Amino acid sequence: MNASLLPYLFLPFAWAVCAAPKPNILYFYVDDLGWGSIGPNGQSDRKANGQPYVLTPNLDRLAKDGVNFRRGYGCTVCSPARSSQQTGFHQGYTFADRNDPDNAKKAIRADDVTMGDALSGAGYTTGYWGKWGYGGSKDMQNPTIDNLQTLPTSHGYKFVVAELHHVRAHTFFQPTLWNAPSKGWAVGFMELKPNSMAKYVNHEAYPNYPAFQDHQKYPNPAYCDDVYAFACLDFVRNQAMEYNRSGKPFFGLFAAQIPHAPFAEVQKLPNWDHDYKDKPYFAKLSPQSQQWCA
């Protein structure tokens, strides 16, 4: 295990000794987002200098009030970076040493201790939403579980809505997503469900902005990052109530697929560029840069 992770993994035990309540943790891991693409890491300076900039007000607030990892290092491509992030190993010591279609079958070993394993073992209720990238096949219409040992449910995560193959995550509109816990027995305790926002439409408990899921032109299949976000919202609401009742803490990891390619797919979403209507520079940006913004 990477030694840099050890202080964080031992913290729950230190808190237990001190009889202090364990904090709830919500962790964001974004695919291909540049380090400097949020306000406190560079975008605020670009705005001040009159340059085009990305609006990330909620992330900026979380970075200010929470923890902004300014010295995190990993591989520059998806699969090895994700394996290192979960296990603490340098990519040379993981099975995901590069991006290839077989990473889904070999990236995380059964005895690798992930963030989910460590925090579940420390008494946390755990959840994961977004691109996981391991354990499932890349077939778009009928994906299957290829390797149990690499699944999030095999590594400490209880509540999951995820994509299990990094190639299948090369669209934001997959027909299905993997979910846990399954309603009945299922391989890896995960089951496929339609990629849909139907349960969140015209519902007073769920905001219609920024997803605009109530819009008549909202697509089906849904934009997967909307589904991940609303499932995460459900988890946080439910577990916050449980925390207030019993003191049991929660750990949630949100791993958005965007701003990874493909570019211009998000333009099929209604009001996708809503926050940039009054920004003249937005129309001049490339599709890739527009996706980073929106």
ZADO-1210 file (C-alpha; in nm, 4 decimals, padded with zeros to 6 digits):
<atoms>
<atom x="00.0000" y="00.0000" z="00.0000" code="MET" pos="1"/>
<atom x="00.1201" y="00.3478" z="-00.0826" code="ASN" pos="2"/>
<atom x="00.2497" y="00.4999" z="00.2391" code="ALA" pos="3"/>
<atom x="00.0871" y="00.8327" z="00.1590" code="SER" pos="4"/>
<atom x="-00.2523" y="00.6766" z="00.2230" code="LEU" pos="5"/>
<atom x="-00.1677" y="00.5435" z="00.5654" code="LEU" pos="6"/>
<atom x="-00.2408" y="00.8588" z="00.7687" code="PRO" pos="7"/>
<atom x="-00.5883" y="00.8773" z="00.6186" code="TYR" pos="8"/>
<atom x="-00.6640" y="00.5090" z="00.6740" code="LEU" pos="9"/>
<atom x="-00.5584" y="00.5222" z="01.0365" code="PHE" pos="10"/>
<atom x="-00.7554" y="00.8368" z="01.1172" code="LEU" pos="11"/>
<atom x="-01.0842" y="00.6508" z="01.1871" code="PRO" pos="12"/>
<atom x="-00.9108" y="00.4435" z="01.4517" code="PHE" pos="13"/>
<atom x="-00.7608" y="00.7550" z="01.6129" code="ALA" pos="14"/>
<atom x="-01.1045" y="00.9128" z="01.6222" code="TRP" pos="15"/>
<atom x="-01.2497" y="00.6006" z="01.7823" code="ALA" pos="16"/>
<atom x="-00.9893" y="00.6090" z="02.0582" code="VAL" pos="17"/>
<atom x="-01.0786" y="00.9729" z="02.1271" code="CYS" pos="18"/>
<atom x="-01.4503" y="00.8865" z="02.1252" code="ALA" pos="19"/>
<atom x="-01.5120" y="01.1698" z="01.8772" code="ALA" pos="20"/>
<atom x="-01.7790" y="01.1298" z="01.6075" code="PRO" pos="21"/>
<atom x="-01.6521" y="01.0157" z="01.2694" code="LYS" pos="22"/>
<atom x="-01.7050" y="01.2739" z="00.9948" code="PRO" pos="23"/>
<atom x="-01.9152" y="01.2022" z="00.6893" code="ASN" pos="24"/>
<atom x="-01.7101" y="01.2030" z="00.3676" code="ILE" pos="25"/>
<atom x="-01.8159" y="01.2894" z="00.0122" code="LEU" pos="26"/>
<atom x="-01.5287" y="01.2430" z="-00.2329" code="TYR" pos="27"/>
<atom x="-01.5260" y="01.3718" z="-00.5936" code="PHE" pos="28"/>
<atom x="-01.3126" y="01.2017" z="-00.8584" code="TYR" pos="29"/>
<atom x="-01.3628" y="01.3498" z="-01.2051" code="VAL" pos="30"/>
<atom x="-01.2476" y="01.1860" z="-01.5285" code="ASP" pos="31"/>
<atom x="-01.0039" y="01.4041" z="-01.7280" code="ASP" pos="32"/>
<atom x="-01.0778" y="01.7242" z="-01.5376" code="LEU" pos="33"/>
<atom x="-00.7640" y="01.9352" z="-01.5331" code="GLY" pos="34"/>
<atom x="-00.6188" y="02.0313" z="-01.1961" code="TRP" pos="35"/>
<atom x="-00.6585" y="02.3971" z="-01.2885" code="GLY" pos="36"/>
<atom x="-01.0175" y="02.3672" z="-01.4096" code="SER" pos="37"/>
<atom x="-01.1892" y="02.4788" z="-01.0889" code="ILE" pos="38"/>
<atom x="-01.2002" y="02.8241" z="-00.9339" code="GLY" pos="39"/>
<atom x="-00.9416" y="02.8018" z="-00.6529" code="PRO" pos="40"/>
<atom x="-00.6900" y="02.6194" z="-00.8738" code="ASN" pos="41"/>
<atom x="-00.6801" y="02.8722" z="-01.1576" code="GLY" pos="42"/>
<atom x="-01.0191" y="02.9648" z="-01.3008" code="GLN" pos="43"/>
<atom x="-01.0699" y="03.2525" z="-01.0571" code="SER" pos="44"/>
<atom x="-00.7400" y="03.3991" z="-01.1772" code="ASP" pos="45"/>
<atom x="-00.8486" y="03.3620" z="-01.5402" code="ARG" pos="46"/>
<atom x="-01.1721" y="03.5466" z="-01.4624" code="LYS" pos="47"/>
<atom x="-00.9825" y="03.8253" z="-01.2881" code="ALA" pos="48"/>
<atom x="-00.7518" y="03.8595" z="-01.5906" code="ASN" pos="49"/>
<atom x="-01.0400" y="03.8822" z="-01.8385" code="GLY" pos="50"/>
<atom x="-00.9753" y="03.5375" z="-01.9902" code="GLN" pos="51"/>
<atom x="-01.2377" y="03.2709" z="-02.0702" code="PRO" pos="52"/>
<atom x="-01.3054" y="03.0692" z="-01.7575" code="TYR" pos="53"/>
<atom x="-01.5027" y="02.7715" z="-01.6315" code="VAL" pos="54"/>
<atom x="-01.7880" y="02.8222" z="-01.3837" code="LEU" pos="55"/>
<atom x="-01.7660" y="02.5729" z="-01.0945" code="THR" pos="56"/>
<atom x="-01.9361" y="02.7556" z="-00.8043" code="PRO" pos="57"/>
<atom x="-02.0432" y="02.4468" z="-00.6096" code="ASN" pos="58"/>
<atom x="-01.7046" y="02.2772" z="-00.6430" code="LEU" pos="59"/>
<atom x="-01.5389" y="02.6040" z="-00.5421" code="ASP" pos="60"/>
<atom x="-01.7490" y="02.6174" z="-00.2266" code="ARG" pos="61"/>
<atom x="-01.6729" y="02.2546" z="-00.1442" code="LEU" pos="62"/>
<atom x="-01.3015" y="02.3142" z="-00.1984" code="ALA" pos="63"/>
<atom x="-01.3176" y="02.6128" z="00.0360" code="LYS" pos="64"/>
<atom x="-01.5205" y="02.4432" z="00.3098" code="ASP" pos="65"/>
<atom x="-01.3815" y="02.0908" z="00.2652" code="GLY" pos="66"/>
<atom x="-01.0518" y="01.9512" z="00.1362" code="VAL" pos="67"/>
<atom x="-00.8951" y="02.0368" z="-00.2003" code="ASN" pos="68"/>
<atom x="-00.6324" y="01.7740" z="-00.2900" code="PHE" pos="69"/>
<atom x="-00.3621" y="01.9944" z="-00.4432" code="ARG" pos="70"/>
<atom x="-00.0809" y="01.7380" z="-00.4422" code="ARG" pos="71"/>
<atom x="-00.2463" y="01.4300" z="-00.5871" code="GLY" pos="72"/>
<atom x="-00.0450" y="01.2402" z="-00.8484" code="TYR" pos="73"/>
<atom x="-00.1587" y="00.9606" z="-01.0764" code="GLY" pos="74"/>
<atom x="-00.1408" y="00.8253" z="-01.4278" code="CYS" pos="75"/>
<atom x="-00.2602" y="01.0507" z="-01.7094" code="THR" pos="76"/>
<atom x="-00.5006" y="00.7927" z="-01.8544" code="VAL" pos="77"/>
<atom x="-00.8237" y="00.6597" z="-01.7103" code="CYS" pos="78"/>
<atom x="-00.7917" y="00.2985" z="-01.6061" code="SER" pos="79"/>
<atom x="-00.4493" y="00.3051" z="-01.4355" code="PRO" pos="80"/>
<atom x="-00.5324" y="00.6345" z="-01.2623" code="ALA" pos="81"/>
<atom x="-00.8557" y="00.4923" z="-01.1238" code="ARG" pos="82"/>
<atom x="-00.6837" y="00.1790" z="-00.9956" code="SER" pos="83"/>
<atom x="-00.4126" y="00.3851" z="-00.8243" code="SER" pos="84"/>
<atom x="-00.6725" y="00.6169" z="-00.6723" code="GLN" pos="85"/>
<atom x="-00.8619" y="00.3249" z="-00.5206" code="GLN" pos="86"/>
<atom x="-00.5675" y="00.1181" z="-00.3968" code="THR" pos="87"/>
<atom x="-00.2913" y="00.3712" z="-00.3280" code="GLY" pos="88"/>
<atom x="-00.0495" y="00.1786" z="-00.5515" code="PHE" pos="89"/>
<atom x="00.1677" y="00.3366" z="-00.8191" code="HIS" pos="90"/>
<atom x="00.0400" y="00.2223" z="-01.1588" code="GLN" pos="91"/>
<atom x="00.3454" y="00.0003" z="-01.1967" code="GLY" pos="92"/>
<atom x="00.2190" y="-00.2084" z="-00.9043" code="TYR" pos="93"/>
<atom x="-00.1403" y="-00.2391" z="-01.0202" code="THR" pos="94"/>
<atom x="-00.2776" y="-00.4743" z="-01.2837" code="PHE" pos="95"/>
<atom x="-00.4078" y="-00.1707" z="-01.4750" code="ALA" pos="96"/>
<atom x="-00.0698" y="-00.0635" z="-01.6087" code="ASP" pos="97"/>
<atom x="-00.2239" y="00.0921" z="-01.9207" code="ARG" pos="98"/>
<atom x="-00.5581" y="00.1490" z="-02.0928" code="ASN" pos="99"/>
<atom x="-00.6637" y="-00.1698" z="-02.2673" code="ASP" pos="100"/>
<atom x="-00.9917" y="-00.3642" z="-02.3033" code="PRO" pos="101"/>
<atom x="-00.8719" y="-00.6346" z="-02.0612" code="ASP" pos="102"/>
<atom x="-00.8243" y="-00.3946" z="-01.7695" code="ASN" pos="103"/>
<atom x="-01.1827" y="-00.4674" z="-01.6702" code="ALA" pos="104"/>
<atom x="-01.0790" y="-00.8244" z="-01.5957" code="LYS" pos="105"/>
<atom x="-00.7598" y="-00.7626" z="-01.4030" code="LYS" pos="106"/>
<atom x="-00.7315" y="-00.4113" z="-01.2615" code="ALA" pos="107"/>
<atom x="-00.7998" y="-00.4739" z="-00.8910" code="ILE" pos="108"/>
<atom x="-00.6976" y="-00.7920" z="-00.7132" code="ARG" pos="109"/>
<atom x="-00.9046" y="-00.9669" z="-00.4495" code="ALA" pos="110"/>
<atom x="-00.6592" y="-00.8771" z="-00.1719" code="ASP" pos="111"/>
<atom x="-00.6126" y="-00.5123" z="-00.2737" code="ASP" pos="112"/>
<atom x="-00.7456" y="-00.2800" z="-00.0029" code="VAL" pos="113"/>
<atom x="-00.9473" y="00.0008" z="-00.1602" code="THR" pos="114"/>
<atom x="-01.0910" y="00.3161" z="-00.0090" code="MET" pos="115"/>
<atom x="-01.4233" y="00.1343" z="00.0111" code="GLY" pos="116"/>
<atom x="-01.2690" y="-00.1600" z="00.1965" code="ASP" pos="117"/>
<atom x="-01.0911" y="00.0639" z="00.4478" code="ALA" pos="118"/>
<atom x="-01.3874" y="00.2866" z="00.5274" code="LEU" pos="119"/>
<atom x="-01.6417" y="00.0056" z="00.5299" code="SER" pos="120"/>
<atom x="-01.4163" y="-00.1718" z="00.7777" code="GLY" pos="121"/>
<atom x="-01.4070" y="00.1452" z="00.9880" code="ALA" pos="122"/>
<atom x="-01.7848" y="00.1437" z="01.0251" code="GLY" pos="123"/>
<atom x="-01.8895" y="00.3644" z="00.7340" code="TYR" pos="124"/>
<atom x="-02.1899" y="00.3074" z="00.5093" code="THR" pos="125"/>
<atom x="-02.0431" y="00.3328" z="00.1608" code="THR" pos="126"/>
<atom x="-02.1607" y="00.4352" z="-00.1841" code="GLY" pos="127"/>
<atom x="-02.0125" y="00.4763" z="-00.5317" code="TYR" pos="128"/>
<atom x="-02.1649" y="00.6499" z="-00.8343" code="TRP" pos="129"/>
<atom x="-02.0110" y="00.6919" z="-01.1764" code="GLY" pos="130"/>
<atom x="-01.7338" y="00.5380" z="-01.3779" code="LYS" pos="131"/>
<atom x="-01.5757" y="00.2405" z="-01.2022" code="TRP" pos="132"/>
<atom x="-01.4335" y="00.0783" z="-01.5134" code="GLY" pos="133"/>
<atom x="-01.3616" y="-00.2754" z="-01.3910" code="TYR" pos="134"/>
<atom x="-01.5402" y="-00.6079" z="-01.3689" code="GLY" pos="135"/>
<atom x="-01.7953" y="-00.5880" z="-01.6513" code="GLY" pos="136"/>
<atom x="-01.7863" y="-00.6530" z="-02.0239" code="SER" pos="137"/>
<atom x="-01.7832" y="-00.3739" z="-02.2826" code="LYS" pos="138"/>
<atom x="-02.0898" y="-00.4965" z="-02.4732" code="ASP" pos="139"/>
<atom x="-02.3258" y="-00.2007" z="-02.5017" code="MET" pos="140"/>
<atom x="-02.6558" y="-00.3884" z="-02.5229" code="GLN" pos="141"/>
<atom x="-02.5976" y="-00.6989" z="-02.3093" code="ASN" pos="142"/>
<atom x="-02.3007" y="-00.6484" z="-02.0746" code="PRO" pos="143"/>
<atom x="-02.2077" y="-00.9208" z="-01.8283" code="THR" pos="144"/>
<atom x="-01.9972" y="-00.9522" z="-01.5138" code="ILE" pos="145"/>
<atom x="-01.6501" y="-01.0676" z="-01.6200" code="ASP" pos="146"/>
<atom x="-01.4563" y="-01.0676" z="-01.2936" code="ASN" pos="147"/>
<atom x="-01.6004" y="-01.0682" z="-00.9426" code="LEU" pos="148"/>
<atom x="-01.2780" y="-00.9639" z="-00.7685" code="GLN" pos="149"/>
<atom x="-01.2705" y="-00.6238" z="-00.9405" code="THR" pos="150"/>
<atom x="-01.6293" y="-00.5157" z="-00.8651" code="LEU" pos="151"/>
<atom x="-01.7069" y="-00.2257" z="-00.6308" code="PRO" pos="152"/>
<atom x="-01.9300" y="-00.4611" z="-00.4304" code="THR" pos="153"/>
<atom x="-01.6246" y="-00.6842" z="-00.3775" code="SER" pos="154"/>
<atom x="-01.4308" y="-00.3910" z="-00.2346" code="HIS" pos="155"/>
<atom x="-01.6431" y="-00.2364" z="00.0341" code="GLY" pos="156"/>
<atom x="-01.9049" y="-00.0412" z="-00.1621" code="TYR" pos="157"/>
<atom x="-02.2666" y="-00.1189" z="-00.0721" code="LYS" pos="158"/>
<atom x="-02.4752" y="00.1324" z="-00.2690" code="PHE" pos="159"/>
<atom x="-02.3670" y="00.1584" z="-00.6316" code="VAL" pos="160"/>
<atom x="-02.4777" y="00.3011" z="-00.9650" code="VAL" pos="161"/>
<atom x="-02.1854" y="00.2612" z="-01.2011" code="ALA" pos="162"/>
<atom x="-02.0344" y="00.1812" z="-01.5371" code="GLU" pos="163"/>
<atom x="-01.8126" y="-00.1264" z="-01.5096" code="LEU" pos="164"/>
<atom x="-01.6109" y="-00.1007" z="-01.8328" code="HIS" pos="165"/>
<atom x="-01.4130" y="00.2043" z="-01.9389" code="HIS" pos="166"/>
<atom x="-01.4859" y="00.1481" z="-02.3099" code="VAL" pos="167"/>
<atom x="-01.8600" y="00.1336" z="-02.2416" code="ARG" pos="168"/>
<atom x="-01.8184" y="00.4692" z="-02.0689" code="ALA" pos="169"/>
<atom x="-01.7212" y="00.6269" z="-02.4005" code="HIS" pos="170"/>
<atom x="-02.0771" y="00.7535" z="-02.4258" code="THR" pos="171"/>
<atom x="-02.2899" y="00.9437" z="-02.1756" code="PHE" pos="172"/>
<atom x="-02.6077" y="00.7702" z="-02.2893" code="PHE" pos="173"/>
<atom x="-02.5597" y="00.3983" z="-02.2194" code="GLN" pos="174"/>
<atom x="-02.8881" y="00.2033" z="-02.2311" code="PRO" pos="175"/>
<atom x="-02.8191" y="00.0472" z="-01.8893" code="THR" pos="176"/>
<atom x="-02.6091" y="00.0993" z="-01.5768" code="LEU" pos="177"/>
<atom x="-02.5001" y="-00.1426" z="-01.3039" code="TRP" pos="178"/>
<atom x="-02.6748" y="-00.1060" z="-00.9667" code="ASN" pos="179"/>
<atom x="-02.6271" y="-00.2424" z="-00.6145" code="ALA" pos="180"/>
<atom x="-02.7588" y="-00.3756" z="-00.3942" code="PRO" pos="181"/>
<atom x="-02.9579" y="-00.6049" z="-00.6208" code="SER" pos="182"/>
<atom x="-03.3184" y="-00.6833" z="-00.5302" code="LYS" pos="183"/>
<atom x="-03.2540" y="-01.0576" z="-00.5384" code="GLY" pos="184"/>
<atom x="-02.9517" y="-01.2806" z="-00.5819" code="TRP" pos="185"/>
<atom x="-02.7296" y="-01.1621" z="-00.8651" code="ALA" pos="186"/>
<atom x="-02.3700" y="-01.2178" z="-00.9714" code="VAL" pos="187"/>
<atom x="-02.1613" y="-00.9836" z="-00.7602" code="GLY" pos="188"/>
<atom x="-02.4852" y="-00.8583" z="-00.6018" code="PHE" pos="189"/>
<atom x="-02.5120" y="-00.6165" z="-00.8950" code="MET" pos="190"/>
<atom x="-02.7878" y="-00.5895" z="-01.1545" code="GLU" pos="191"/>
<atom x="-02.8472" y="-00.3938" z="-01.4728" code="LEU" pos="192"/>
<atom x="-03.1151" y="-00.1266" z="-01.4727" code="LYS" pos="193"/>
<atom x="-03.2259" y="00.1120" z="-01.7471" code="PRO" pos="194"/>
<atom x="-03.0345" y="00.4379" z="-01.7643" code="ASN" pos="195"/>
<atom x="-03.3334" y="00.6556" z="-01.6825" code="SER" pos="196"/>
<atom x="-03.4298" y="00.9702" z="-01.4919" code="MET" pos="197"/>
<atom x="-03.8001" y="00.8742" z="-01.4830" code="ALA" pos="198"/>
<atom x="-03.8178" y="00.8453" z="-01.1023" code="LYS" pos="199"/>
<atom x="-03.6923" y="01.2026" z="-01.0662" code="TYR" pos="200"/>
<atom x="-03.9297" y="01.3718" z="-01.3146" code="VAL" pos="201"/>
<atom x="-04.1970" y="01.6110" z="-01.1815" code="ASN" pos="202"/>
<atom x="-04.1028" y="01.5248" z="-00.8251" code="HIS" pos="203"/>
<atom x="-04.0959" y="01.8034" z="-00.5679" code="GLU" pos="204"/>
<atom x="-03.8112" y="01.6382" z="-00.3774" code="ALA" pos="205"/>
<atom x="-03.5712" y="01.6743" z="-00.6720" code="TYR" pos="206"/>
<atom x="-03.4620" y="02.0044" z="-00.8267" code="PRO" pos="207"/>
<atom x="-03.5192" y="02.0451" z="-01.1994" code="ASN" pos="208"/>
<atom x="-03.1996" y="02.2484" z="-01.2272" code="TYR" pos="209"/>
<atom x="-02.9319" y="02.1902" z="-01.3471" code="PRO" pos="210"/>
<atom x="-03.0433" y="01.8598" z="-01.5027" code="ALA" pos="211"/>
<atom x="-03.3695" y="01.9925" z="-01.6538" code="PHE" pos="212"/>
<atom x="-03.5026" y="01.6372" z="-01.6293" code="GLN" pos="213"/>
<atom x="-03.8627" y="01.7657" z="-01.6487" code="ASP" pos="214"/>
<atom x="-03.8029" y="01.9114" z="-01.9957" code="HIS" pos="215"/>
<atom x="-04.0034" y="01.7436" z="-02.2727" code="GLN" pos="216"/>
<atom x="-03.6863" y="01.6975" z="-02.4778" code="LYS" pos="217"/>
<atom x="-03.4843" y="01.5331" z="-02.2026" code="TYR" pos="218"/>
<atom x="-03.3341" y="01.2219" z="-02.3701" code="PRO" pos="219"/>
<atom x="-03.3992" y="00.8547" z="-02.3060" code="ASN" pos="220"/>
<atom x="-03.1601" y="00.6855" z="-02.2289" code="PRO" pos="221"/>
<atom x="-03.0680" y="00.9548" z="-01.9811" code="ALA" pos="222"/>
<atom x="-02.7460" y="01.1475" z="-01.9441" code="TYR" pos="223"/>
<atom x="-02.5613" y="00.9083" z="-01.7124" code="CYS" pos="224"/>
<atom x="-02.3995" y="01.1766" z="-01.4959" code="ASP" pos="225"/>
<atom x="-02.7467" y="01.3052" z="-01.4065" code="ASP" pos="226"/>
<atom x="-02.8438" y="00.9546" z="-01.2916" code="VAL" pos="227"/>
<atom x="-02.5236" y="00.9206" z="-01.0893" code="TYR" pos="228"/>
<atom x="-02.5783" y="01.2616" z="-00.9287" code="ALA" pos="229"/>
<atom x="-02.9389" y="01.1996" z="-00.8264" code="PHE" pos="230"/>
<atom x="-02.8565" y="00.8529" z="-00.6881" code="ALA" pos="231"/>
<atom x="-02.5777" y="01.0159" z="-00.4863" code="CYS" pos="232"/>
<atom x="-02.8248" y="01.2788" z="-00.3647" code="LEU" pos="233"/>
<atom x="-03.0610" y="01.0044" z="-00.2460" code="ASP" pos="234"/>
<atom x="-02.7771" y="00.8352" z="-00.0579" code="PHE" pos="235"/>
<atom x="-02.6600" y="01.1543" z="00.1131" code="VAL" pos="236"/>
<atom x="-03.0130" y="01.2459" z="00.2209" code="ARG" pos="237"/>
<atom x="-03.0864" y="00.9003" z="00.3610" code="ASN" pos="238"/>
<atom x="-02.7515" y="00.8513" z="00.5301" code="GLN" pos="239"/>
<atom x="-02.7517" y="01.2016" z="00.6782" code="ALA" pos="240"/>
<atom x="-03.0778" y="01.1164" z="00.8539" code="MET" pos="241"/>
<atom x="-02.9265" y="00.7894" z="00.9735" code="GLU" pos="242"/>
<atom x="-02.6175" y="00.9750" z="01.0959" code="TYR" pos="243"/>
<atom x="-02.8347" y="01.2146" z="01.2965" code="ASN" pos="244"/>
<atom x="-03.0276" y="00.9211" z="01.4410" code="ARG" pos="245"/>
<atom x="-02.7520" y="00.6725" z="01.5198" code="SER" pos="246"/>
<atom x="-02.4186" y="00.8422" z="01.4571" code="GLY" pos="247"/>
<atom x="-02.3254" y="00.5937" z="01.1828" code="LYS" pos="248"/>
<atom x="-02.1109" y="00.7844" z="00.9303" code="PRO" pos="249"/>
<atom x="-02.1181" y="00.7574" z="00.5521" code="PHE" pos="250"/>
<atom x="-01.8593" y="00.7680" z="00.2743" code="PHE" pos="251"/>
<atom x="-01.9670" y="00.8416" z="-00.0819" code="GLY" pos="252"/>
<atom x="-01.7482" y="00.8602" z="-00.3915" code="LEU" pos="253"/>
<atom x="-01.8872" y="01.0449" z="-00.6950" code="PHE" pos="254"/>
<atom x="-01.6938" y="00.9702" z="-01.0152" code="ALA" pos="255"/>
<atom x="-01.8431" y="01.1680" z="-01.3037" code="ALA" pos="256"/>
<atom x="-01.7690" y="01.0548" z="-01.6593" code="GLN" pos="257"/>
<atom x="-01.7595" y="01.4097" z="-01.7975" code="ILE" pos="258"/>
<atom x="-01.5428" y="01.5903" z="-01.9169" code="PRO" pos="259"/>
<atom x="-01.3940" y="01.2771" z="-02.0759" code="HIS" pos="260"/>
<atom x="-01.4675" y="01.2214" z="-02.4459" code="ALA" pos="261"/>
<atom x="-01.6866" y="01.1946" z="-02.6513" code="PRO" pos="262"/>
<atom x="-01.7207" y="01.5637" z="-02.7212" code="PHE" pos="263"/>
<atom x="-02.0429" y="01.7315" z="-02.8356" code="ALA" pos="264"/>
<atom x="-02.2687" y="01.4482" z="-02.7082" code="GLU" pos="265"/>
<atom x="-02.3941" y="01.6629" z="-02.4228" code="VAL" pos="266"/>
<atom x="-02.5307" y="01.9124" z="-02.6725" code="GLN" pos="267"/>
<atom x="-02.8389" y="01.6934" z="-02.7140" code="LYS" pos="268"/>
<atom x="-02.9391" y="01.7851" z="-02.3571" code="LEU" pos="269"/>
<atom x="-03.1964" y="02.0639" z="-02.3144" code="PRO" pos="270"/>
<atom x="-03.0437" y="02.3890" z="-02.1909" code="ASN" pos="271"/>
<atom x="-02.7022" y="02.2228" z="-02.1729" code="TRP" pos="272"/>
<atom x="-02.5265" y="02.5630" z="-02.2013" code="ASP" pos="273"/>
<atom x="-02.7690" y="02.7474" z="-01.9725" code="HIS" pos="274"/>
<atom x="-02.5047" y="02.8903" z="-01.7383" code="ASP" pos="275"/>
<atom x="-02.3090" y="03.0459" z="-02.0267" code="TYR" pos="276"/>
<atom x="-02.5897" y="03.2307" z="-02.2054" code="LYS" pos="277"/>
<atom x="-02.4408" y="03.5659" z="-02.1039" code="ASP" pos="278"/>
<atom x="-02.0768" y="03.4652" z="-02.1726" code="LYS" pos="279"/>
<atom x="-01.9847" y="03.5762" z="-02.5298" code="PRO" pos="280"/>
<atom x="-01.6629" y="03.3747" z="-02.5273" code="TYR" pos="281"/>
<atom x="-01.8463" y="03.0425" z="-02.4863" code="PHE" pos="282"/>
<atom x="-01.9598" y="03.0178" z="-02.8512" code="ALA" pos="283"/>
<atom x="-01.5995" y="03.0586" z="-02.9673" code="LYS" pos="284"/>
<atom x="-01.4688" y="02.7652" z="-02.7655" code="LEU" pos="285"/>
<atom x="-01.4020" y="02.4233" z="-02.9176" code="SER" pos="286"/>
<atom x="-01.6541" y="02.1428" z="-02.8484" code="PRO" pos="287"/>
<atom x="-01.4040" y="01.9931" z="-02.6040" code="GLN" pos="288"/>
<atom x="-01.3654" y="02.3198" z="-02.4139" code="SER" pos="289"/>
<atom x="-01.7418" y="02.3763" z="-02.4155" code="GLN" pos="290"/>
<atom x="-01.7866" y="02.0332" z="-02.2605" code="GLN" pos="291"/>
<atom x="-01.5364" y="02.1160" z="-01.9888" code="TRP" pos="292"/>
<atom x="-01.7428" y="02.4244" z="-01.9125" code="CYS" pos="293"/>
<atom x="-02.0925" y="02.2809" z="-01.9320" code="ALA" pos="294"/>
</atoms>
